Amino acid sequence: NTVADRIFSGIQPTGTPHLGNYLGAIENWVNLQEKCNSVLYSIMDMHSFTMPKEPAVLRQNILDTTAAILACGIDPKKCFLFRQSL
């Protein structure tokens, strides 16, 4: 039973994801990857350029965010997960 043909959503890599990220987005992402035909999720790193960041910190935030959403149940076999700037 599908809810949509295609879903696209993104998350900014602002640091370690917190409970608000989980309840507001990640939990829904996990559920949607089971219900939709095509699911695209993005680490929206270019959206984090509104504030100055050290390149090393941004790289670590991208890795931390990616690891956290994978640990929460995002399955790359069921969705397309990509970094915005690549």
C-alpha positions in Angstrom: 0.0 0.0 0.0 1.8 3.1 -1.2 1.2 6.7 -0.1 3.0 8.4 -3.0 5.0 7.7 -6.1 8.0 9.6 -5.0 9.2 11.3 -1.8 12.1 13.7 -1.4 13.4 15.1 1.9 16.6 16.3 3.3 18.3 17.0 6.6 21.0 19.6 7.4 24.2 18.2 8.9 24.3 20.6 11.9 25.9 18.2 14.3 24.8 15.0 16.0 21.0 14.5 15.3 18.9 14.9 18.4 15.4 13.8 19.5 13.7 16.6 17.6 15.4 15.4 14.3 14.3 11.8 15.1 10.7 12.6 15.9 10.3 15.3 13.3 12.0 13.6 10.3 14.0 10.5 10.7 11.2 8.3 12.2 8.9 9.4 9.3 11.7 8.6 6.7 12.0 5.1 8.0 8.3 4.5 7.7 8.1 6.2 4.3 10.8 4.0 2.8 8.5 1.0 3.4 5.4 2.6 1.8 6.6 4.6 -1.2 7.8 3.5 -4.7 10.7 5.9 -4.9 12.3 7.6 -1.8 15.2 10.1 -2.0 16.8 11.4 1.1 19.6 14.0 1.1 22.2 15.3 3.6 21.7 19.0 2.8 25.2 20.2 3.4 25.0 23.2 1.1 22.1 24.5 3.2 24.5 24.6 6.2 26.7 27.2 4.5 24.6 30.1 5.9 26.9 30.1 8.9 30.7 30.0 8.7 32.0 26.5 9.4 35.4 24.9 9.5 35.7 22.4 6.6 36.8 19.7 9.0 33.8 20.3 11.3 31.4 20.2 8.3 32.9 16.9 7.0 32.5 15.4 10.5 28.9 16.6 10.8 28.1 15.0 7.4 29.5 11.7 8.6 27.8 11.9 12.0 24.4 12.7 10.4 24.8 9.9 7.9 25.7 7.4 10.5 22.9 8.4 12.8 20.2 8.1 10.1 21.5 4.8 9.0 21.5 3.6 12.7 17.9 4.8 13.0 16.8 2.5 10.2 17.3 4.2 6.9 18.1 1.4 4.5 20.1 2.3 1.3 18.5 -0.8 -0.3 15.1 0.8 0.0 15.9 4.5 -0.7 18.4 6.7 -2.5 20.6 8.5 0.1 22.9 11.2 -1.2 24.9 14.2 -0.2 23.5 17.4 -1.7 26.8 18.8 -2.9 27.9 15.7 -4.8 
